[in-house]
Amino acid sequence: MFGDRESMPEMMDIDTLSPLVDIKDNDDNIVVTTDLPGVDKKDVNIDIRDNKVWISANTHKESEEKN
């Protein structure tokens, strides 16, 4: 389920990370928790397709200007 990268190659990128994920089944709900340090909540995307959960985020790398 998680980490099945072969089925969605368009989701792969040179900067792909695989953070640890905590999954809990609470009666009628499944709760998925992960730490994404440095990622703003508004930049996180959650997608459910074909019984798979995909968590992705847009990260903005800041570059330093050198004079």
Protein Blocks (a to p, Z undefined) as FASTA:
>chain_A
ZZplmlmmmlgcfklccdddddddehjaccdddddehiafklpccddeehiacddddddd
dddddZZ
